[in-house]
Amino acid sequence: MRTPRLILAGLLASLAPTTLLAQTALPPGRVYVAREGGTTSIVIFGRISSETEGAFTAAAAANRGARVVLNSGGGSLTPALNLGRFIRENRLQTYVPDASGCFSACSLIWHAGTERHIGQGARIGFHAAYVAQQGGPGQVSSSGNAVIGAYLSRLGYNDGAIRLFTAAPPNQIVVVKPSQFEQNGVTVRQTAARLPPPPADAPATAGAPGSFAGIWVGQYQCGKDFVTARMSVREDGSSLMAKFDFGPSQGAPTAPRGSYRMRGSRQQNGAVELAPDGTPSLPQGARAVSMTGTVTGDTFAARISSDACSPVTLRRLR
């Protein structure tokens, strides 16, 4: 019998493996430095791991005072806590850019900023720590939540805020609005900021230069479920044809599966527009949605035409 794993935002640092929400479904992690208009950003994208921690601390040492930009569905707890402590000790500011998401372990890093910024359409999500049960739903871990409580308390958060951040059950994510942060004593700044693109010397992406073609993966929230997404894209000039598949994640194992085809275009300014095309294969109560977003290197960040769904951020597979 496999030993249950303590996962999500409240792992004990002494336990292994230290895995957070749906780590196996997250896009690969990446850290890069971007410079735009005199502003230096260190970007943390995708799965958070020990490699993330090492790359970030090296980048921060070479770029003192840089802002920290986050776009991640989570990852491992220990690196997230270490990164958070480093950010607070060095008095760095944290940002979740426009139409981006920061969930689970990522939210712990964002909390550590001396100033915390939220972009337009950005979402920051939380849930309780839990122990994963093979073949069944996870069970909330009081000891895991205690670890999170101690960390947040040291950062200066009050009991009401800590309860809010650990209240959602294991198979859900609670997305906290800026007004809710303020109501619980957490000061945030609503700052419009796009996800900085990778530097020009970053590794080449799949497909032709500037192409949107390829396979894109990631996660997003629709309703109470945090689901995985996979999009296969073909490109013919400015015309796009895609197949979008969604389904359960480790944190939401009962989330429904569905798929539908999309057709759209890529504008001269780089914006991507996709709309449902043909007859979708969807579970009862679901509907196909349109997307409007931008491509930055291997990252596609888009808004979804449904108030029930968060923005989606996808990473191109190599």
N, C-alpha and C positions, 0 to 999 in steps of 0.2 A: 504494500500500500504506500502510495506517495504521501509524504508529509505535507500537510496544508501549508500554504505560503501566506505570510502576512503581506498584503499589498495595499496600494494606493497611498494616500497622502500621509499615512501615519506609521510607516515602518519603523521598527526598532533598528538602530544602527548595528546592533550586535547580531542581528539575524541575517541569514542568507537563504535563498537569494533575495536581494532587496529590489523588488519589482513593483512598479506603480501601474496605474490604469492602462490596460491593453497595450503594454509595451511592445509585444510582438507585432502589433498592427500599425505601429507608428512609423512614419517615414524615417529614414536614416538621419542620425544627428549630424549637425554641422555647425562650426563656429567660424565666423569670418569678420574682418574689420572693413568697414565702409566709411568713406569720407565724402561728404557732400556739403558744399557751401560753408566750409569752415567748421562743420560739425563732424566729430568722429564717433562712430557707433561700433559697438561690439555686438554682433547678432548671434543669438542662440536659436537655432532652428531644429525642429524634429526631436528625436528621442534623446533624452538626457541620460548620460552615462558617465563613467569615470573618465572616458576620453574627452567628454564635453568639459568636465572640470579642469583637466590638464590644459586643454587648448585655450580655455577662457582665461585662466590665471596667467598663462604666458602672454596672451594678447593684452590683458589688462596691465601687466608689468611694463609692456612696451608702449602703451597708450594711456597714460595716467589721466584720470578724470573723464574718460570716454563714457558716454551714456550706454546703458545696457538695453538692447532691444530683444524682445522675446516673442517667439511664435512657435509654440510647442504644445503637444497633447499630453506631455508627462514623461515619465521614465523612472529612473532609480532614485530612491530617497536619499541615500548618503551623499552622493554628489550634489543633489539639489540643496540639502542643508548646508553643505560646505560652501557652495557658491553663494547662498544667501548670507552666511556669516561674513564671507569675504567682501561682498557688496556693501553690507552695513559698516564693516570696519573701515572700508575705504570711502565711505560716504558717496556712493554712486547713485545715480537716478535710474529708475527702471521704466521702460515703455512697452506697451502692447500696441503696435501700430494699427492703422485703419484696416478694417475687415479681416483682422487676425484673431487668433485664439490663444489662450494661455490657460491650461487646465492641469489639475492634479499637481504633480511635482513642480511644474512650471510656476503655478500660482505661489508656491512657497518662496521661489526666487524673487518673483515680482514684489511680494510683500516686504522684502528686505530693503528696497530702495528708500533713500532718505526723502525723495519725492517720487510718487507713483503716478504714472501717466497712462491714460486710456484713450486710444484713438477712436475715430468715428466708426461705428459698427463693430468695434472690437468687443470680445467677450472673455471674461475671466471666470473660471468655474472651479467648484470645490465639491468635495464629498467626504464622508467619514472613512477612516481607516477600516480595513476588514481583512479577515482571513479567508483565502480562497478555498472552496470545497470542491473536490473533484466530482464532476457530474451534477453539481447543484449550485444554488446561489451562495454568495459569500456571506459570512457572518461578521457583524460589526465587531471591531477589536477595541475594547476600552483601553488596553495598554498602548495600542498604536495611537489612539487619539490623545492619550496623555503626552506622548512624545511631541506631537504636533502642538498641543497646548503649551508645553514648556518652551518650545522654540518661539512660538508667536508671542508668548508672554515676555520673553527676553527682548523681543523686538519692540515691545511697548503696547501690544494690543490688549484690550480689555476682555473680560469674560464674555460679554455679549457678542463681540466680534468673533471670538474663538468658537463659540457655540454655533454661530451662523456658518462658519467655514467648515464645520464637521457634522452638520445636521443631515445632509442628504444620505440616503441609504446606499449600499454598495453598488447597485446597478443603475444609479442615477448621478447626474451632475446638476448642482444648483448654480446657475449663472447669476451673479450679483450685479445689480445695476449701480451706477455711480451714486445715486441718491441713497441706496441702501448702505453703501460704504459709509457715507457721511452720517447717516442715522446711527451707526454703530461706532462712531468715533474715529473712523479711518478717513484721513484726508487724501483725496485723489484730485488730479488735475486732468480735465478733458482736453487733450491736445491732439489736433489733427496732424498725423504724421504717417507717411507711407513706409512700407517695409523697404529699407535700404537695399539696393541691388548688390550682389557680390562684386568684388573688384574684377577688373578686366583680365587679370592673370589667374582667375579661378579655373579649376579643371573644366574642360569642355563638356557640354551637356549632350544628351542623346539627340539624334536628329541633326538636321542641317542647321548652320548658324542662324539664330533668330527663329527657328522653327518651333511650332507648338505641338508638332506630332510626337507621339510616344505614349507611354503608359504612366498615369499619374495616380498616386495613392495618398490616403490621409484619413482624417476623421472629422466629424462635425456632429453637432447636437440637433436633433429634431424632436420636439416635444420634451419628454423626460429621458429619452434614450440617447446615448452617445454611440454613434454607429460608425462603421468603417466605410470607406468609399474607394472605388477604383474606376478610373475613366481611361478608356482607350481612344486615342484621337488620331484621325487621318487628316491631312492637310492638302488642299489642291489650290494653290495660289492663296487668295485671301479667304477661300471657302473652307469651312471646317465640318467634319462629320465625326461624331463621337458616340460611344456606348458607355453609359453611366450605370454602375452596379453599386448597390449598398447592401449592408447586412450587419449581423451581430458583431459585437466586440467582446473582449474578455470581461469588461465591466458591465456589459448589457447582453448576456448570452441569449436572451429570448427576443431580442429585437428582430423585426421581420426582414426578410430579404426581398429585393426587387431590382428591376433593371429597365432601362428604356434608352432609346436612341435619341440623339440630339443633332441638330444642324445649326450652323451659325457662321460667324465671320470674325476676322481679326482686322481691326481698324488700323489706319496709318499711325495713330498715336500709341499703338500697342494694346489697346483695350480689346478684350475678347467678349463676344456676346454669343450665348448658346441658348437654344429653345428646344423643347420636346418635338420629336418628329416621328410620326407613325404611331402604332398601337403599343402602349407600354405593357410590361408584365409586372404588375404591382399587387401588393397585398391589399386586403379590404381596408378602406379608409384612407389609403395613401394616394398621392397624386404626383405626377411628374412636374418638375419646377424648372424655371429658367435660371440662368446664371449670367452675371455680368462681372467681369474682373480684369485683373492685369497679370501679366507674366513677368517675373523678375528672375532671370537665370533659370534655375530648376524649380522655382516656386510659383504656383498659381493661386492667387488669393481672390475670392469672388464672393459677392453677395448673392443670396438665393431669394427667389420671388415668393417667399412665404414667411410670415411673421413668426411662425412656429419653429423655424430653423435658424441656427446660427450661421454666420459666414463660414465658408469652407476654405481650408487651406490644403492644397495638394502638393506633393513633391514628386518630381519626375524620377522614375527608376532609371538606373544606368545600365 
